[in-house]
Amino acid sequence: MPERLAEATAPVTDRAVPCRVVVCRDCCCGTVKVNGDHAAQTARLRRIAPTRISECLDVCEQANVIVVQPSSAGRAAGARPVWLGLVNDADATEDIADWVRTGGPGVAPCPEILDLYLIDAPRRAKTKTS
């Protein structure tokens, strides 16, 4: 009996890493500065994928910002994180949820409607050292 219990509780190491979502919620994104039901948006995304709340992602002019990170299968296919901005309504959130549910970057083609929300990832400013 103890052997079966050990088998049942042993961590599974061969599971694929799923598609993940990062939602910006800081100075602009997720605040009253941007219209929308931010709690509902986050809750919806959390129902379909691991979702992390981030501090400012440095693209405030594109609030609300969501980053869809590829699964392990997507990364193996060469996919990179996809940055989406101005995601301020339930329909856009649902389009993202549908894409993530079907596999996300590198696994499922990005729906054409999401082309409207694609933004470039910010370039981090290099600090000068003297």
Sequence and secondary structure as in RCSB ss.txt:
>XXXX:A:sequence
MPERLAEATAPVTDRAVPCRVVVCRDCCCGTVKVNGDHAAQTARLRRIAPTRISECLDVCEQANVIVVQPSSAGR
AAGARPVWLGLVNDADATEDIADWVRTGGPGVAPCPEILDLYLIDAPRRAKTKTS
>XXXX:A:secstr
 HHHHHHHHS         EEEEE SSSTTSTTS S HHHHHHHHHHHS EEEES  S GGG S EEEE  HHHH
HTT   EEE    SHHHHHHHHHHHHTT TTTS   GGGGGGB            
